[in-house]
Protein backbone atom coordinates (compact mmCIF):
# COMPACT_ATOMS: atom_id res chain seq x y z
CA UNK A 1 0.00 0.00 0.00
CA UNK A 2 1.44 3.37 -0.90
CA UNK A 3 1.65 6.36 1.43
CA UNK A 4 -1.02 8.35 -0.44
CA UNK A 5 -3.64 9.32 2.19
CA UNK A 6 -6.26 9.33 -0.56
CA UNK A 7 -6.00 5.59 -1.14
CA UNK A 8 -6.96 2.59 0.96
CA UNK A 9 -6.69 -1.15 0.39
CA UNK A 10 -9.93 -3.12 0.55
CA UNK A 11 -8.19 -5.66 2.78
CA UNK A 12 -7.60 -2.89 5.36
CA UNK A 13 -11.36 -2.42 5.72
CA UNK A 14 -12.31 -6.07 5.96
CA UNK A 15 -13.20 -7.12 9.56
CA UNK A 16 -12.92 -3.55 10.89
CA UNK A 17 -14.81 -2.74 14.09
CA UNK A 18 -17.80 -0.44 13.50
CA UNK A 19 -18.94 2.06 16.14
CA UNK A 20 -21.95 4.37 15.97
CA UNK A 21 -22.16 8.14 16.62
CA UNK A 22 -22.54 7.51 20.37
CA UNK A 23 -19.38 5.37 20.42
CA UNK A 24 -21.38 2.14 20.89
CA UNK A 25 -19.96 -0.99 19.26
CA UNK A 26 -22.16 -1.89 16.29
CA UNK A 27 -20.32 -4.91 14.93
CA UNK A 28 -17.86 -5.95 12.26
CA UNK A 29 -17.50 -4.70 8.69
CA UNK A 30 -18.14 -7.62 6.32
CA UNK A 31 -18.13 -6.03 2.89
CA UNK A 32 -17.81 -2.86 0.84
CA UNK A 33 -20.61 -2.11 -1.62
CA UNK A 34 -19.81 -0.33 -4.88
CA UNK A 35 -21.99 1.03 -7.66
CA UNK A 36 -20.63 -0.39 -10.90
CA UNK A 37 -20.81 2.34 -13.51
CA UNK A 38 -19.06 2.92 -16.84
CA UNK A 39 -15.34 3.25 -16.08
CA UNK A 40 -15.22 3.60 -12.30
CA UNK A 41 -16.93 1.82 -9.45
CA UNK A 42 -18.01 4.14 -6.62
CA UNK A 43 -18.34 2.98 -3.01
CA UNK A 44 -21.94 3.50 -1.87
CA UNK A 45 -21.91 1.72 1.46
CA UNK A 46 -20.84 -1.11 3.71
CA UNK A 47 -22.33 -4.32 5.04
CA UNK A 48 -21.97 -4.70 8.80
CA UNK A 49 -22.70 -7.76 10.91
CA UNK A 50 -24.44 -6.95 14.19
CA UNK A 51 -26.03 -9.56 16.49
CA UNK A 52 -26.05 -12.24 13.75
CA UNK A 53 -27.87 -9.88 11.35
CA UNK A 54 -26.45 -7.88 8.46
CA UNK A 55 -27.07 -4.16 8.05
CA UNK A 56 -26.22 -1.64 5.38
CA UNK A 57 -24.36 1.54 6.19
CA UNK A 58 -24.57 4.26 3.57
CA UNK A 59 -21.33 6.03 2.63
CA UNK A 60 -23.08 9.23 3.77
CA UNK A 61 -23.21 7.83 7.34
CA UNK A 62 -19.45 7.24 7.58
CA UNK A 63 -17.84 9.85 9.82
CA UNK A 64 -14.30 8.44 9.79
CA UNK A 65 -12.27 5.46 8.67
CA UNK A 66 -9.51 4.97 11.24
CA UNK A 67 -7.13 2.44 9.69
CA UNK A 68 -4.65 2.56 12.58
CA UNK A 69 -7.33 1.75 15.19
CA UNK A 70 -9.13 -0.56 12.71
CA UNK A 71 -12.44 1.25 13.32
CA UNK A 72 -15.16 2.64 11.11
CA UNK A 73 -16.92 5.51 12.90
CA UNK A 74 -20.52 6.25 11.91
CA UNK A 75 -22.35 9.57 12.03
CA UNK A 76 -25.63 7.80 12.88
CA UNK A 77 -26.87 5.55 15.67
CA UNK A 78 -26.94 1.77 15.32
CA UNK A 79 -30.74 1.82 15.65
CA UNK A 80 -30.92 3.86 12.41
CA UNK A 81 -29.27 1.15 10.27
CA UNK A 82 -31.35 -0.71 7.70
CA UNK A 83 -31.17 -4.41 6.78
CA UNK A 84 -28.44 -5.14 4.23
CA UNK A 85 -29.44 -5.12 0.59
CA UNK A 86 -27.57 -4.74 -2.67
CA UNK A 87 -29.13 -3.30 -5.82
CA UNK A 88 -28.67 -4.97 -9.20
CA UNK A 89 -26.11 -2.37 -10.31
CA UNK A 90 -24.00 -2.77 -7.16
CA UNK A 91 -21.31 -5.26 -6.20
CA UNK A 92 -20.13 -6.53 -2.80
CA UNK A 93 -16.39 -6.19 -3.37
CA UNK A 94 -15.03 -8.56 -0.72
CA UNK A 95 -17.42 -11.36 -1.67
CA UNK A 96 -17.36 -10.91 -5.44
CA UNK A 97 -13.84 -9.69 -6.19
CA UNK A 98 -11.29 -10.24 -3.42
CA UNK A 99 -9.41 -13.54 -3.81
CA UNK A 100 -11.37 -14.41 -6.97
CA UNK A 101 -10.25 -14.72 -10.57
CA UNK A 102 -11.09 -11.94 -13.01
CA UNK A 103 -10.24 -11.38 -16.64
CA UNK A 104 -7.36 -8.97 -17.27
CA UNK A 105 -8.65 -7.33 -20.45
CA UNK A 106 -5.24 -5.99 -21.54
CA UNK A 107 -3.36 -9.29 -21.28
CA UNK A 108 -6.44 -11.46 -21.92
CA UNK A 109 -5.67 -13.81 -19.05
CA UNK A 110 -7.40 -14.65 -15.79
CA UNK A 111 -5.71 -13.27 -12.68
CA UNK A 112 -6.48 -13.72 -8.98
CA UNK A 113 -7.38 -10.48 -7.21
CA UNK A 114 -5.13 -10.09 -4.17
CA UNK A 115 -6.47 -6.69 -3.15
CA UNK A 116 -8.33 -3.65 -4.46
CA UNK A 117 -7.16 -0.07 -3.98
CA UNK A 118 -9.90 2.43 -3.18
CA UNK A 119 -9.19 6.10 -3.92
CA UNK A 120 -10.98 9.18 -2.61
CA UNK A 121 -12.40 11.39 -5.35
CA UNK A 122 -14.63 14.41 -4.83
CA UNK A 123 -15.72 13.28 -1.37
CA UNK A 124 -16.51 9.76 -2.55
CA UNK A 125 -14.45 6.60 -2.65
CA UNK A 126 -13.85 4.78 -5.93
For each residue, the residues with C-beta under 8 A, 3 or more apart:
1: 7 8 9 12 117
2: 7
3:
4: 7 119
5:
6: 119 120
7: 1 2 4 117 118 119 120
8: 1 12 13 65 67 117 118 119 125
9: 1 12 13 115 116 117 118
10: 13 14 32 93 94 97 98 115 116 117 118
11: 14 98 115
12: 1 8 9 16 67
13: 8 9 10 16 29 32 46 65 72 118
14: 10 11 29 30 31 94 98
15: 28 29 70
16: 12 13 28 29 65 70 71 72
17: 25 27 28 29 70 71 72
18: 25 26 27 28 29 46 48 50 57 71 72 74
19: 23 24 25 26 71 72 73 74
20: 23 24 26 74 76 77 78
21: 63 73 74 75 76 77
22: 77
23: 19 20
24: 19 20 77 78
25: 17 18 19
26: 18 19 20 48 50 55 74 78 81
27: 17 18 48 49 50 51 55
28: 15 16 17 18 48 49
29: 13 14 15 16 17 18 32 46 47 48 72
30: 14 46 47 48 49 54 94
31: 14 46 47 92 93 94 95
32: 10 13 29 43 45 46 47 92 93 94 118
33: 43 44 45 46 47 56 86 90 91 92 93
34: 41 42 43 44 90 91 93 126
35: 41 42 43 44 87 89 90
36: 41 89 90 91
37: 40 41 42 89
38:
39:
40: 37 121 126
41: 34 35 36 37 91 93 126
42: 34 35 37 124 125 126
43: 32 33 34 35 59 118 124 125 126
44: 33 34 35 58 59 90
45: 32 33 56 57 58 59
46: 13 18 29 30 31 32 33 56 57 59 62 72
47: 29 30 31 32 33 54 55 56 57 84 92
48: 18 26 27 28 29 30 54 55 56 57 81 84
49: 27 28 30 52 53 54 55
50: 18 26 27 53 54 55 78 81
51: 27
52: 49
53: 49 50 83
54: 30 47 48 49 50 83 84
55: 26 27 47 48 49 50 81 82 83 84
56: 33 45 46 47 48 81 82 83 84 85
57: 18 45 46 47 48 61 62 72 74 81
58: 44 45 61 62
59: 43 44 45 46 62 124 125
60: 75
61: 57 58 74 75 76 80
62: 46 57 58 59 65 72 73 74 75
63: 21 73 74 75
64: 71 72 73
65: 8 13 16 62 72 73
66: 69 70 71 72 73
67: 8 12 70
68:
69: 66
70: 15 16 17 66 67
71: 16 17 18 19 64 66
72: 13 16 17 18 19 29 46 57 62 64 65 66
73: 19 21 62 63 64 65 66
74: 18 19 20 21 26 57 61 62 63 77 78
75: 21 60 61 62 63
76: 20 21 61 80 81
77: 20 21 22 24 74 80
78: 20 24 26 50 74 81
79:
80: 61 76 77
81: 26 48 50 55 56 57 76 78
82: 55 56 85
83: 53 54 55 56
84: 47 48 54 55 56
85: 56 82
86: 33 90 91 92
87: 35 90
88:
89: 35 36 37
90: 33 34 35 36 44 86 87
91: 33 34 36 41 86 96 97
92: 31 32 33 47 86 95 96
93: 10 31 32 33 34 41 96 97 98 116
94: 10 14 30 31 32 97 98
95: 31 92 98
96: 91 92 93 100
97: 10 91 93 94 100 102 113 116
98: 10 11 14 93 94 95 113 115 116
99: 112 113 114
100: 96 97 112 113
101: 110 111 112 113
102: 97 110 111 113
103: 108 109 110 111
104: 107 108 109 110 111
105: 108
106:
107: 104 111
108: 103 104 105
109: 103 104
110: 101 102 103 104
111: 101 102 103 104 107
112: 99 100 101
113: 97 98 99 100 101 102 116
114: 99
115: 9 10 11 98
116: 9 10 93 97 98 113
117: 1 7 8 9 10
118: 7 8 9 10 13 32 43 125 126
119: 4 6 7 8 125 126
120: 6 7 123 124 125
121: 40 124 125 126
122:
123: 120
124: 42 43 59 120 121
125: 8 42 43 59 118 119 120 121
126: 34 40 41 42 43 118 119 121
